[in-house]
Amino acid sequence: MQGDAAYTVFFAFGIIWIAMGVAAFIGLLKLDKQQSGNQQQQTQFDGSGILVALPIILGIVVALAIAAKIS
């Protein structure tokens, strides 16, 4: 029973972190659009964006898989 509570808290913090990341990404896109004078500018991501995002996503997936297996 204690394992379920720990997993629930871990999962809740994961959801909070994902929500903060999505909000920051949306805010960044809106800020970029305001600074560019509302021109039609496409958002571009280079290789460094993948280098940052991939370990974060893999870390979340591995942590959730381990927590699911333990409980």
MODELLER restraints for C-alpha pairs under 7 A, 6 or more apart:
rsr = mdl.restraints
at = mdl.atoms
rsr.add(forms.Gaussian(group=physical.xy_distance, feature=features.Distance(at['CA:3:A'], at['CA:71:A']), mean=5.81, stdev=0.5))
rsr.add(forms.Gaussian(group=physical.xy_distance, feature=features.Distance(at['CA:4:A'], at['CA:71:A']), mean=6.55, stdev=0.5))
rsr.add(forms.Gaussian(group=physical.xy_distance, feature=features.Distance(at['CA:7:A'], at['CA:67:A']), mean=6.49, stdev=0.5))
